[in-house]
Amino acid sequence: MQADKERAVRLLKTARGQLDGLLKMIEEDRACMDVSYQLLATQAILRKVNHDVIRAHLQGCVREAFQTGQEAEKIEEVLAIVDKLTG
């Protein structure tokens, strides 16, 4: 993986902590909207990490594939992830 690993690890650990907090909130019957806001915050972190990973893939692996004439496979990879993101 070519993304900033330290940043990805830090953000994922934060998301893991938020998930632990969410479990506790649900076990304690906290207000639905409080739980929902925490879920949104966790999703935002995961989206940020995914953005960083995709960006690094485009700047590294995809660029390299174009330079070596092997772009077809990488284009399909990017299209597949775009489909998942938009579907």
PyMOL Python script that loads the backbone (N, CA, C, O; Angstrom):
from pymol import cmd

cmd.read_pdbstr("""\
ATOM      1  N   MET A   1       0.850  -1.179   0.000  1.00  0.00           N
ATOM      2  CA  MET A   1       0.000   0.000   0.000  1.00  0.00           C
ATOM      3  C   MET A   1       0.888   1.232   0.000  1.00  0.00           C
ATOM      4  O   MET A   1       1.860   1.313   0.750  1.00  0.00           O
ATOM      5  N   GLN A   2       0.544   2.183  -0.845  1.00  0.00           N
ATOM      6  CA  GLN A   2       1.378   3.371  -0.991  1.00  0.00           C
ATOM      7  C   GLN A   2       0.842   4.586  -0.237  1.00  0.00           C
ATOM      8  O   GLN A   2       1.486   5.635  -0.206  1.00  0.00           O
ATOM      9  N   ALA A   3      -0.321   4.447   0.362  1.00  0.00           N
ATOM     10  CA  ALA A   3      -0.880   5.570   1.128  1.00  0.00           C
ATOM     11  C   ALA A   3      -0.031   5.816   2.376  1.00  0.00           C
ATOM     12  O   ALA A   3       0.772   4.969   2.766  1.00  0.00           O
ATOM     13  N   ASP A   4      -0.214   6.961   2.985  1.00  0.00           N
ATOM     14  CA  ASP A   4       0.484   7.307   4.216  1.00  0.00           C
ATOM     15  C   ASP A   4       0.043   6.331   5.308  1.00  0.00           C
ATOM     16  O   ASP A   4      -1.029   6.480   5.893  1.00  0.00           O
ATOM     17  N   LYS A   5       0.876   5.344   5.570  1.00  0.00           N
ATOM     18  CA  LYS A   5       0.507   4.269   6.489  1.00  0.00           C
ATOM     19  C   LYS A   5       0.267   4.774   7.911  1.00  0.00           C
ATOM     20  O   LYS A   5      -0.670   4.336   8.578  1.00  0.00           O
ATOM     21  N   GLU A   6       1.114   5.694   8.371  1.00  0.00           N
ATOM     22  CA  GLU A   6       0.953   6.204   9.735  1.00  0.00           C
ATOM     23  C   GLU A   6      -0.394   6.901   9.903  1.00  0.00           C
ATOM     24  O   GLU A   6      -1.081   6.713  10.907  1.00  0.00           O
ATOM     25  N   ARG A   7      -0.763   7.705   8.913  1.00  0.00           N
ATOM     26  CA  ARG A   7      -2.053   8.402   8.959  1.00  0.00           C
ATOM     27  C   ARG A   7      -3.207   7.392   8.915  1.00  0.00           C
ATOM     28  O   ARG A   7      -4.169   7.508   9.674  1.00  0.00           O
ATOM     29  N   ALA A   8      -3.101   6.406   8.026  1.00  0.00           N
ATOM     30  CA  ALA A   8      -4.152   5.392   7.912  1.00  0.00           C
ATOM     31  C   ALA A   8      -4.315   4.626   9.222  1.00  0.00           C
ATOM     32  O   ALA A   8      -5.436   4.409   9.681  1.00  0.00           O
ATOM     33  N   VAL A   9      -3.210   4.220   9.815  1.00  0.00           N
ATOM     34  CA  VAL A   9      -3.271   3.476  11.082  1.00  0.00           C
ATOM     35  C   VAL A   9      -3.882   4.336  12.181  1.00  0.00           C
ATOM     36  O   VAL A   9      -4.727   3.869  12.945  1.00  0.00           O
ATOM     37  N   ARG A  10      -3.456   5.590  12.258  1.00  0.00           N
ATOM     38  CA  ARG A  10      -3.997   6.487  13.289  1.00  0.00           C
ATOM     39  C   ARG A  10      -5.502   6.671  13.120  1.00  0.00           C
ATOM     40  O   ARG A  10      -6.253   6.584  14.091  1.00  0.00           O
ATOM     41  N   LEU A  11      -5.939   6.921  11.902  1.00  0.00           N
ATOM     42  CA  LEU A  11      -7.363   7.120  11.656  1.00  0.00           C
ATOM     43  C   LEU A  11      -8.167   5.841  11.922  1.00  0.00           C
ATOM     44  O   LEU A  11      -9.257   5.894  12.492  1.00  0.00           O
ATOM     45  N   LEU A  12      -7.629   4.713  11.512  1.00  0.00           N
ATOM     46  CA  LEU A  12      -8.350   3.451  11.743  1.00  0.00           C
ATOM     47  C   LEU A  12      -8.427   3.110  13.230  1.00  0.00           C
ATOM     48  O   LEU A  12      -9.426   2.556  13.688  1.00  0.00           O
ATOM     49  N   LYS A  13      -7.392   3.433  13.973  1.00  0.00           N
ATOM     50  CA  LYS A  13      -7.456   3.223  15.419  1.00  0.00           C
ATOM     51  C   LYS A  13      -8.501   4.136  16.054  1.00  0.00           C
ATOM     52  O   LYS A  13      -9.199   3.744  16.989  1.00  0.00           O
ATOM     53  N   THR A  14      -8.598   5.349  15.536  1.00  0.00           N
ATOM     54  CA  THR A  14      -9.635   6.260  16.021  1.00  0.00           C
ATOM     55  C   THR A  14     -11.015   5.696  15.715  1.00  0.00           C
ATOM     56  O   THR A  14     -11.901   5.712  16.570  1.00  0.00           O
ATOM     57  N   ALA A  15     -11.198   5.198  14.501  1.00  0.00           N
ATOM     58  CA  ALA A  15     -12.485   4.605  14.119  1.00  0.00           C
ATOM     59  C   ALA A  15     -12.796   3.388  14.987  1.00  0.00           C
ATOM     60  O   ALA A  15     -13.943   3.182  15.384  1.00  0.00           O
ATOM     61  N   ARG A  16     -11.779   2.588  15.279  1.00  0.00           N
ATOM     62  CA  ARG A  16     -11.988   1.418  16.147  1.00  0.00           C
ATOM     63  C   ARG A  16     -12.441   1.866  17.534  1.00  0.00           C
ATOM     64  O   ARG A  16     -13.330   1.255  18.128  1.00  0.00           O
ATOM     65  N   GLY A  17     -11.834   2.925  18.046  1.00  0.00           N
ATOM     66  CA  GLY A  17     -12.256   3.457  19.338  1.00  0.00           C
ATOM     67  C   GLY A  17     -13.684   3.953  19.295  1.00  0.00           C
ATOM     68  O   GLY A  17     -14.445   3.765  20.244  1.00  0.00           O
ATOM     69  N   GLN A  18     -14.051   4.592  18.185  1.00  0.00           N
ATOM     70  CA  GLN A  18     -15.431   5.048  18.049  1.00  0.00           C
ATOM     71  C   GLN A  18     -16.398   3.872  17.979  1.00  0.00           C
ATOM     72  O   GLN A  18     -17.494   3.936  18.536  1.00  0.00           O
ATOM     73  N   LEU A  19     -16.005   2.809  17.305  1.00  0.00           N
ATOM     74  CA  LEU A  19     -16.865   1.618  17.248  1.00  0.00           C
ATOM     75  C   LEU A  19     -17.060   1.012  18.634  1.00  0.00           C
ATOM     76  O   LEU A  19     -18.164   0.602  18.992  1.00  0.00           O
ATOM     77  N   ASP A  20     -15.984   0.959  19.406  1.00  0.00           N
ATOM     78  CA  ASP A  20     -16.102   0.467  20.780  1.00  0.00           C
ATOM     79  C   ASP A  20     -17.061   1.350  21.571  1.00  0.00           C
ATOM     80  O   ASP A  20     -17.888   0.856  22.336  1.00  0.00           O
ATOM     81  N   GLY A  21     -16.938   2.674  21.377  1.00  0.00           N
ATOM     82  CA  GLY A  21     -17.842   3.598  22.043  1.00  0.00           C
ATOM     83  C   GLY A  21     -19.283   3.402  21.601  1.00  0.00           C
ATOM     84  O   GLY A  21     -20.202   3.491  22.415  1.00  0.00           O
ATOM     85  N   LEU A  22     -19.484   3.138  20.329  1.00  0.00           N
ATOM     86  CA  LEU A  22     -20.829   2.895  19.808  1.00  0.00           C
ATOM     87  C   LEU A  22     -21.449   1.647  20.432  1.00  0.00           C
ATOM     88  O   LEU A  22     -22.621   1.649  20.808  1.00  0.00           O
ATOM     89  N   LEU A  23     -20.665   0.599  20.539  1.00  0.00           N
ATOM     90  CA  LEU A  23     -21.171  -0.620  21.185  1.00  0.00           C
ATOM     91  C   LEU A  23     -21.617  -0.335  22.609  1.00  0.00           C
ATOM     92  O   LEU A  23     -22.676  -0.786  23.047  1.00  0.00           O
ATOM     93  N   LYS A  24     -20.792   0.421  23.323  1.00  0.00           N
ATOM     94  CA  LYS A  24     -21.137   0.771  24.702  1.00  0.00           C
ATOM     95  C   LYS A  24     -22.400   1.631  24.740  1.00  0.00           C
ATOM     96  O   LYS A  24     -23.268   1.431  25.590  1.00  0.00           O
ATOM     97  N   MET A  25     -22.498   2.587  23.814  1.00  0.00           N
ATOM     98  CA  MET A  25     -23.688   3.442  23.768  1.00  0.00           C
ATOM     99  C   MET A  25     -24.953   2.614  23.554  1.00  0.00           C
ATOM    100  O   MET A  25     -25.977   2.859  24.192  1.00  0.00           O
ATOM    101  N   ILE A  26     -24.879   1.653  22.671  1.00  0.00           N
ATOM    102  CA  ILE A  26     -26.047   0.813  22.391  1.00  0.00           C
ATOM    103  C   ILE A  26     -26.378  -0.064  23.591  1.00  0.00           C
ATOM    104  O   ILE A  26     -27.546  -0.234  23.942  1.00  0.00           O
ATOM    105  N   GLU A  27     -25.344  -0.618  24.216  1.00  0.00           N
ATOM    106  CA  GLU A  27     -25.567  -1.445  25.406  1.00  0.00           C
ATOM    107  C   GLU A  27     -26.201  -0.630  26.534  1.00  0.00           C
ATOM    108  O   GLU A  27     -26.967  -1.161  27.338  1.00  0.00           O
ATOM    109  N   GLU A  28     -25.874   0.660  26.585  1.00  0.00           N
ATOM    110  CA  GLU A  28     -26.399   1.533  27.634  1.00  0.00           C
ATOM    111  C   GLU A  28     -27.714   2.212  27.229  1.00  0.00           C
ATOM    112  O   GLU A  28     -28.218   3.078  27.943  1.00  0.00           O
ATOM    113  N   ASP A  29     -28.258   1.813  26.086  1.00  0.00           N
ATOM    114  CA  ASP A  29     -29.522   2.384  25.590  1.00  0.00           C
ATOM    115  C   ASP A  29     -29.462   3.903  25.461  1.00  0.00           C
ATOM    116  O   ASP A  29     -30.402   4.597  25.850  1.00  0.00           O
ATOM    117  N   ARG A  30     -28.379   4.412  24.926  1.00  0.00           N
ATOM    118  CA  ARG A  30     -28.251   5.856  24.701  1.00  0.00           C
ATOM    119  C   ARG A  30     -29.227   6.297  23.623  1.00  0.00           C
ATOM    120  O   ARG A  30     -29.744   5.471  22.871  1.00  0.00           O
ATOM    121  N   ALA A  31     -29.473   7.574  23.548  1.00  0.00           N
ATOM    122  CA  ALA A  31     -30.432   8.136  22.601  1.00  0.00           C
ATOM    123  C   ALA A  31     -30.045   7.798  21.159  1.00  0.00           C
ATOM    124  O   ALA A  31     -28.872   7.813  20.786  1.00  0.00           O
ATOM    125  N   CYS A  32     -31.065   7.496  20.372  1.00  0.00           N
ATOM    126  CA  CYS A  32     -30.857   7.098  18.977  1.00  0.00           C
ATOM    127  C   CYS A  32     -30.039   8.122  18.198  1.00  0.00           C
ATOM    128  O   CYS A  32     -29.132   7.756  17.451  1.00  0.00           O
ATOM    129  N   MET A  33     -30.353   9.391  18.369  1.00  0.00           N
ATOM    130  CA  MET A  33     -29.656  10.423  17.607  1.00  0.00           C
ATOM    131  C   MET A  33     -28.197  10.551  18.028  1.00  0.00           C
ATOM    132  O   MET A  33     -27.341  10.862  17.201  1.00  0.00           O
ATOM    133  N   ASP A  34     -27.906  10.316  19.301  1.00  0.00           N
ATOM    134  CA  ASP A  34     -26.518  10.318  19.750  1.00  0.00           C
ATOM    135  C   ASP A  34     -25.738   9.193  19.058  1.00  0.00           C
ATOM    136  O   ASP A  34     -24.609   9.383  18.607  1.00  0.00           O
ATOM    137  N   VAL A  35     -26.367   8.029  18.990  1.00  0.00           N
ATOM    138  CA  VAL A  35     -25.742   6.883  18.321  1.00  0.00           C
ATOM    139  C   VAL A  35     -25.546   7.202  16.838  1.00  0.00           C
ATOM    140  O   VAL A  35     -24.492   6.920  16.268  1.00  0.00           O
ATOM    141  N   SER A  36     -26.557   7.785  16.231  1.00  0.00           N
ATOM    142  CA  SER A  36     -26.480   8.107  14.811  1.00  0.00           C
ATOM    143  C   SER A  36     -25.352   9.092  14.521  1.00  0.00           C
ATOM    144  O   SER A  36     -24.625   8.920  13.543  1.00  0.00           O
ATOM    145  N   TYR A  37     -25.195  10.105  15.339  1.00  0.00           N
ATOM    146  CA  TYR A  37     -24.113  11.072  15.136  1.00  0.00           C
ATOM    147  C   TYR A  37     -22.744  10.396  15.248  1.00  0.00           C
ATOM    148  O   TYR A  37     -21.830  10.710  14.486  1.00  0.00           O
ATOM    149  N   GLN A  38     -22.608   9.480  16.186  1.00  0.00           N
ATOM    150  CA  GLN A  38     -21.344   8.754  16.324  1.00  0.00           C
ATOM    151  C   GLN A  38     -21.105   7.863  15.116  1.00  0.00           C
ATOM    152  O   GLN A  38     -19.972   7.743  14.648  1.00  0.00           O
ATOM    153  N   LEU A  39     -22.151   7.243  14.610  1.00  0.00           N
ATOM    154  CA  LEU A  39     -22.023   6.418  13.404  1.00  0.00           C
ATOM    155  C   LEU A  39     -21.544   7.268  12.222  1.00  0.00           C
ATOM    156  O   LEU A  39     -20.664   6.854  11.467  1.00  0.00           O
ATOM    157  N   LEU A  40     -22.126   8.444  12.074  1.00  0.00           N
ATOM    158  CA  LEU A  40     -21.713   9.337  10.995  1.00  0.00           C
ATOM    159  C   LEU A  40     -20.258   9.755  11.137  1.00  0.00           C
ATOM    160  O   LEU A  40     -19.532   9.832  10.146  1.00  0.00           O
ATOM    161  N   ALA A  41     -19.834  10.023  12.350  1.00  0.00           N
ATOM    162  CA  ALA A  41     -18.442  10.412  12.589  1.00  0.00           C
ATOM    163  C   ALA A  41     -17.488   9.270  12.228  1.00  0.00           C
ATOM    164  O   ALA A  41     -16.430   9.497  11.640  1.00  0.00           O
ATOM    165  N   THR A  42     -17.870   8.054  12.582  1.00  0.00           N
ATOM    166  CA  THR A  42     -17.042   6.890  12.265  1.00  0.00           C
ATOM    167  C   THR A  42     -16.979   6.673  10.756  1.00  0.00           C
ATOM    168  O   THR A  42     -15.913   6.402  10.205  1.00  0.00           O
ATOM    169  N   GLN A  43     -18.117   6.794  10.101  1.00  0.00           N
ATOM    170  CA  GLN A  43     -18.153   6.639   8.641  1.00  0.00           C
ATOM    171  C   GLN A  43     -17.277   7.693   7.963  1.00  0.00           C
ATOM    172  O   GLN A  43     -16.613   7.402   6.968  1.00  0.00           O
ATOM    173  N   ALA A  44     -17.275   8.904   8.493  1.00  0.00           N
ATOM    174  CA  ALA A  44     -16.457   9.972   7.907  1.00  0.00           C
ATOM    175  C   ALA A  44     -14.976   9.615   7.967  1.00  0.00           C
ATOM    176  O   ALA A  44     -14.235   9.865   7.016  1.00  0.00           O
ATOM    177  N   ILE A  45     -14.550   9.037   9.071  1.00  0.00           N
ATOM    178  CA  ILE A  45     -13.150   8.626   9.195  1.00  0.00           C
ATOM    179  C   ILE A  45     -12.835   7.536   8.182  1.00  0.00           C
ATOM    180  O   ILE A  45     -11.802   7.588   7.514  1.00  0.00           O
ATOM    181  N   LEU A  46     -13.708   6.562   8.064  1.00  0.00           N
ATOM    182  CA  LEU A  46     -13.470   5.474   7.116  1.00  0.00           C
ATOM    183  C   LEU A  46     -13.454   5.989   5.681  1.00  0.00           C
ATOM    184  O   LEU A  46     -12.653   5.522   4.871  1.00  0.00           O
ATOM    185  N   ARG A  47     -14.321   6.939   5.355  1.00  0.00           N
ATOM    186  CA  ARG A  47     -14.308   7.534   4.021  1.00  0.00           C
ATOM    187  C   ARG A  47     -12.979   8.254   3.766  1.00  0.00           C
ATOM    188  O   ARG A  47     -12.427   8.188   2.667  1.00  0.00           O
ATOM    189  N   LYS A  48     -12.478   8.938   4.788  1.00  0.00           N
ATOM    190  CA  LYS A  48     -11.214   9.667   4.654  1.00  0.00           C
ATOM    191  C   LYS A  48     -10.059   8.698   4.373  1.00  0.00           C
ATOM    192  O   LYS A  48      -9.229   8.958   3.502  1.00  0.00           O
ATOM    193  N   VAL A  49     -10.007   7.594   5.103  1.00  0.00           N
ATOM    194  CA  VAL A  49      -8.948   6.606   4.879  1.00  0.00           C
ATOM    195  C   VAL A  49      -9.081   6.019   3.473  1.00  0.00           C
ATOM    196  O   VAL A  49      -8.086   5.873   2.763  1.00  0.00           O
ATOM    197  N   ASN A  50     -10.301   5.683   3.075  1.00  0.00           N
ATOM    198  CA  ASN A  50     -10.511   5.122   1.743  1.00  0.00           C
ATOM    199  C   ASN A  50     -10.092   6.118   0.665  1.00  0.00           C
ATOM    200  O   ASN A  50      -9.489   5.733  -0.336  1.00  0.00           O
ATOM    201  N   HIS A  51     -10.405   7.374   0.863  1.00  0.00           N
ATOM    202  CA  HIS A  51      -9.997   8.416  -0.078  1.00  0.00           C
ATOM    203  C   HIS A  51      -8.479   8.440  -0.214  1.00  0.00           C
ATOM    204  O   HIS A  51      -7.951   8.504  -1.324  1.00  0.00           O
ATOM    205  N   ASP A  52      -7.785   8.388   0.904  1.00  0.00           N
ATOM    206  CA  ASP A  52      -6.318   8.401   0.886  1.00  0.00           C
ATOM    207  C   ASP A  52      -5.762   7.183   0.154  1.00  0.00           C
ATOM    208  O   ASP A  52      -4.806   7.297  -0.613  1.00  0.00           O
ATOM    209  N   VAL A  53      -6.364   6.014   0.392  1.00  0.00           N
ATOM    210  CA  VAL A  53      -5.888   4.781  -0.242  1.00  0.00           C
ATOM    211  C   VAL A  53      -6.122   4.844  -1.754  1.00  0.00           C
ATOM    212  O   VAL A  53      -5.237   4.494  -2.535  1.00  0.00           O
ATOM    213  N   ILE A  54      -7.300   5.284  -2.160  1.00  0.00           N
ATOM    214  CA  ILE A  54      -7.593   5.378  -3.597  1.00  0.00           C
ATOM    215  C   ILE A  54      -6.682   6.407  -4.257  1.00  0.00           C
ATOM    216  O   ILE A  54      -6.177   6.175  -5.355  1.00  0.00           O
ATOM    217  N   ARG A  55      -6.473   7.530  -3.600  1.00  0.00           N
ATOM    218  CA  ARG A  55      -5.598   8.578  -4.140  1.00  0.00           C
ATOM    219  C   ARG A  55      -4.184   8.033  -4.339  1.00  0.00           C
ATOM    220  O   ARG A  55      -3.575   8.256  -5.385  1.00  0.00           O
ATOM    221  N   ALA A  56      -3.668   7.332  -3.357  1.00  0.00           N
ATOM    222  CA  ALA A  56      -2.325   6.759  -3.457  1.00  0.00           C
ATOM    223  C   ALA A  56      -2.265   5.727  -4.587  1.00  0.00           C
ATOM    224  O   ALA A  56      -1.268   5.641  -5.304  1.00  0.00           O
ATOM    225  N   HIS A  57      -3.324   4.957  -4.738  1.00  0.00           N
ATOM    226  CA  HIS A  57      -3.372   3.958  -5.810  1.00  0.00           C
ATOM    227  C   HIS A  57      -3.311   4.647  -7.176  1.00  0.00           C
ATOM    228  O   HIS A  57      -2.580   4.215  -8.068  1.00  0.00           O
ATOM    229  N   LEU A  58      -4.083   5.713  -7.327  1.00  0.00           N
ATOM    230  CA  LEU A  58      -4.079   6.432  -8.600  1.00  0.00           C
ATOM    231  C   LEU A  58      -2.718   7.072  -8.874  1.00  0.00           C
ATOM    232  O   LEU A  58      -2.214   7.015  -9.996  1.00  0.00           O
ATOM    233  N   GLN A  59      -2.136   7.673  -7.859  1.00  0.00           N
ATOM    234  CA  GLN A  59      -0.859   8.366  -8.041  1.00  0.00           C
ATOM    235  C   GLN A  59       0.315   7.412  -8.202  1.00  0.00           C
ATOM    236  O   GLN A  59       1.329   7.768  -8.804  1.00  0.00           O
ATOM    237  N   GLY A  60       0.184   6.213  -7.672  1.00  0.00           N
ATOM    238  CA  GLY A  60       1.285   5.253  -7.736  1.00  0.00           C
ATOM    239  C   GLY A  60       1.047   4.155  -8.750  1.00  0.00           C
ATOM    240  O   GLY A  60       1.620   4.164  -9.840  1.00  0.00           O
ATOM    241  N   CYS A  61       0.202   3.211  -8.386  1.00  0.00           N
ATOM    242  CA  CYS A  61      -0.012   2.015  -9.202  1.00  0.00           C
ATOM    243  C   CYS A  61      -0.582   2.328 -10.582  1.00  0.00           C
ATOM    244  O   CYS A  61      -0.122   1.781 -11.584  1.00  0.00           O
ATOM    245  N   VAL A  62      -1.572   3.197 -10.636  1.00  0.00           N
ATOM    246  CA  VAL A  62      -2.207   3.497 -11.924  1.00  0.00           C
ATOM    247  C   VAL A  62      -1.236   4.279 -12.816  1.00  0.00           C
ATOM    248  O   VAL A  62      -1.115   3.992 -14.007  1.00  0.00           O
ATOM    249  N   ARG A  63      -0.559   5.246 -12.248  1.00  0.00           N
ATOM    250  CA  ARG A  63       0.429   6.007 -13.030  1.00  0.00           C
ATOM    251  C   ARG A  63       1.492   5.072 -13.599  1.00  0.00           C
ATOM    252  O   ARG A  63       1.858   5.170 -14.770  1.00  0.00           O
ATOM    253  N   GLU A  64       1.981   4.165 -12.758  1.00  0.00           N
ATOM    254  CA  GLU A  64       3.002   3.213 -13.200  1.00  0.00           C
ATOM    255  C   GLU A  64       2.470   2.309 -14.314  1.00  0.00           C
ATOM    256  O   GLU A  64       3.183   2.015 -15.274  1.00  0.00           O
ATOM    257  N   ALA A  65       1.218   1.871 -14.184  1.00  0.00           N
ATOM    258  CA  ALA A  65       0.618   1.005 -15.208  1.00  0.00           C
ATOM    259  C   ALA A  65       0.556   1.728 -16.556  1.00  0.00           C
ATOM    260  O   ALA A  65       0.809   1.123 -17.598  1.00  0.00           O
ATOM    261  N   PHE A  66       0.223   3.008 -16.535  1.00  0.00           N
ATOM    262  CA  PHE A  66       0.184   3.771 -17.778  1.00  0.00           C
ATOM    263  C   PHE A  66       1.575   3.930 -18.379  1.00  0.00           C
ATOM    264  O   PHE A  66       1.728   3.926 -19.600  1.00  0.00           O
ATOM    265  N   GLN A  67       2.574   4.069 -17.540  1.00  0.00           N
ATOM    266  CA  GLN A  67       3.932   4.242 -18.035  1.00  0.00           C
ATOM    267  C   GLN A  67       4.485   2.957 -18.634  1.00  0.00           C
ATOM    268  O   GLN A  67       5.376   2.996 -19.484  1.00  0.00           O
ATOM    269  N   THR A  68       3.958   1.820 -18.192  1.00  0.00           N
ATOM    270  CA  THR A  68       4.463   0.529 -18.685  1.00  0.00           C
ATOM    271  C   THR A  68       3.513  -0.140 -19.671  1.00  0.00           C
ATOM    272  O   THR A  68       3.740  -1.282 -20.069  1.00  0.00           O
ATOM    273  N   GLY A  69       2.452   0.560 -20.068  1.00  0.00           N
ATOM    274  CA  GLY A  69       1.525   0.012 -21.058  1.00  0.00           C
ATOM    275  C   GLY A  69       0.598  -1.059 -20.514  1.00  0.00           C
ATOM    276  O   GLY A  69       0.060  -1.857 -21.283  1.00  0.00           O
ATOM    277  N   GLN A  70       0.399  -1.091 -19.198  1.00  0.00           N
ATOM    278  CA  GLN A  70      -0.463  -2.106 -18.571  1.00  0.00           C
ATOM    279  C   GLN A  70      -1.668  -1.458 -17.898  1.00  0.00           C
ATOM    280  O   GLN A  70      -2.086  -1.868 -16.814  1.00  0.00           O
ATOM    281  N   GLU A  71      -2.217  -0.445 -18.552  1.00  0.00           N
ATOM    282  CA  GLU A  71      -3.261   0.350 -17.924  1.00  0.00           C
ATOM    283  C   GLU A  71      -4.635  -0.310 -17.897  1.00  0.00           C
ATOM    284  O   GLU A  71      -5.456   0.057 -17.056  1.00  0.00           O
ATOM    285  N   ALA A  72      -4.919  -1.256 -18.770  1.00  0.00           N
ATOM    286  CA  ALA A  72      -6.270  -1.836 -18.875  1.00  0.00           C
ATOM    287  C   ALA A  72      -6.747  -2.421 -17.545  1.00  0.00           C
ATOM    288  O   ALA A  72      -7.875  -2.167 -17.125  1.00  0.00           O
ATOM    289  N   GLU A  73      -5.901  -3.195 -16.890  1.00  0.00           N
ATOM    290  CA  GLU A  73      -6.277  -3.816 -15.608  1.00  0.00           C
ATOM    291  C   GLU A  73      -6.529  -2.758 -14.530  1.00  0.00           C
ATOM    292  O   GLU A  73      -7.484  -2.866 -13.762  1.00  0.00           O
ATOM    293  N   LYS A  74      -5.687  -1.755 -14.477  1.00  0.00           N
ATOM    294  CA  LYS A  74      -5.843  -0.714 -13.462  1.00  0.00           C
ATOM    295  C   LYS A  74      -7.083   0.128 -13.710  1.00  0.00           C
ATOM    296  O   LYS A  74      -7.750   0.552 -12.766  1.00  0.00           O
ATOM    297  N   ILE A  75      -7.394   0.372 -14.975  1.00  0.00           N
ATOM    298  CA  ILE A  75      -8.613   1.108 -15.290  1.00  0.00           C
ATOM    299  C   ILE A  75      -9.823   0.323 -14.792  1.00  0.00           C
ATOM    300  O   ILE A  75     -10.743   0.904 -14.215  1.00  0.00           O
ATOM    301  N   GLU A  76      -9.830  -0.980 -15.008  1.00  0.00           N
ATOM    302  CA  GLU A  76     -10.939  -1.822 -14.537  1.00  0.00           C
ATOM    303  C   GLU A  76     -11.044  -1.796 -13.017  1.00  0.00           C
ATOM    304  O   GLU A  76     -12.149  -1.757 -12.477  1.00  0.00           O
ATOM    305  N   GLU A  77      -9.906  -1.817 -12.318  1.00  0.00           N
ATOM    306  CA  GLU A  77      -9.914  -1.722 -10.857  1.00  0.00           C
ATOM    307  C   GLU A  77     -10.565  -0.424 -10.393  1.00  0.00           C
ATOM    308  O   GLU A  77     -11.398  -0.416  -9.487  1.00  0.00           O
ATOM    309  N   VAL A  78     -10.169   0.668 -11.032  1.00  0.00           N
ATOM    310  CA  VAL A  78     -10.716   1.971 -10.640  1.00  0.00           C
ATOM    311  C   VAL A  78     -12.206   2.038 -10.946  1.00  0.00           C
ATOM    312  O   VAL A  78     -12.982   2.542 -10.134  1.00  0.00           O
ATOM    313  N   LEU A  79     -12.609   1.539 -12.096  1.00  0.00           N
ATOM    314  CA  LEU A  79     -14.034   1.536 -12.437  1.00  0.00           C
ATOM    315  C   LEU A  79     -14.837   0.688 -11.449  1.00  0.00           C
ATOM    316  O   LEU A  79     -15.956   1.053 -11.088  1.00  0.00           O
ATOM    317  N   ALA A  80     -14.282  -0.428 -11.014  1.00  0.00           N
ATOM    318  CA  ALA A  80     -14.970  -1.291 -10.053  1.00  0.00           C
ATOM    319  C   ALA A  80     -15.183  -0.570  -8.716  1.00  0.00           C
ATOM    320  O   ALA A  80     -16.254  -0.674  -8.118  1.00  0.00           O
ATOM    321  N   ILE A  81     -14.184   0.147  -8.260  1.00  0.00           N
ATOM    322  CA  ILE A  81     -14.332   0.851  -6.982  1.00  0.00           C
ATOM    323  C   ILE A  81     -15.277   2.038  -7.137  1.00  0.00           C
ATOM    324  O   ILE A  81     -16.038   2.341  -6.218  1.00  0.00           O
ATOM    325  N   VAL A  82     -15.241   2.707  -8.275  1.00  0.00           N
ATOM    326  CA  VAL A  82     -16.178   3.800  -8.524  1.00  0.00           C
ATOM    327  C   VAL A  82     -17.605   3.269  -8.501  1.00  0.00           C
ATOM    328  O   VAL A  82     -18.493   3.909  -7.939  1.00  0.00           O
ATOM    329  N   ASP A  83     -17.834   2.108  -9.104  1.00  0.00           N
ATOM    330  CA  ASP A  83     -19.160   1.492  -9.062  1.00  0.00           C
ATOM    331  C   ASP A  83     -19.613   1.235  -7.630  1.00  0.00           C
ATOM    332  O   ASP A  83     -20.769   1.486  -7.290  1.00  0.00           O
ATOM    333  N   LYS A  84     -18.724   0.745  -6.805  1.00  0.00           N
ATOM    334  CA  LYS A  84     -19.082   0.475  -5.403  1.00  0.00           C
ATOM    335  C   LYS A  84     -19.353   1.765  -4.635  1.00  0.00           C
ATOM    336  O   LYS A  84     -20.252   1.821  -3.797  1.00  0.00           O
ATOM    337  N   LEU A  85     -18.576   2.787  -4.925  1.00  0.00           N
ATOM    338  CA  LEU A  85     -18.741   4.063  -4.232  1.00  0.00           C
ATOM    339  C   LEU A  85     -20.034   4.772  -4.633  1.00  0.00           C
ATOM    340  O   LEU A  85     -20.640   5.473  -3.823  1.00  0.00           O
ATOM    341  N   THR A  86     -20.446   4.590  -5.866  1.00  0.00           N
ATOM    342  CA  THR A  86     -21.617   5.306  -6.364  1.00  0.00           C
ATOM    343  C   THR A  86     -22.868   4.451  -6.408  1.00  0.00           C
ATOM    344  O   THR A  86     -23.954   4.959  -6.687  1.00  0.00           O
ATOM    345  N   GLY A  87     -22.732   3.162  -6.138  1.00  0.00           N
ATOM    346  CA  GLY A  87     -23.890   2.266  -6.245  1.00  0.00           C
ATOM    347  C   GLY A  87     -24.469   1.977  -4.960  1.00  0.00           C
ATOM    348  O   GLY A  87     -25.450   1.239  -4.876  1.00  0.00           O
TER     349      GLY A  87
END
""", "prot")
cmd.dss("prot")
cmd.show_as("cartoon", "prot")
cmd.util.cbc("prot")
cmd.orient("prot")
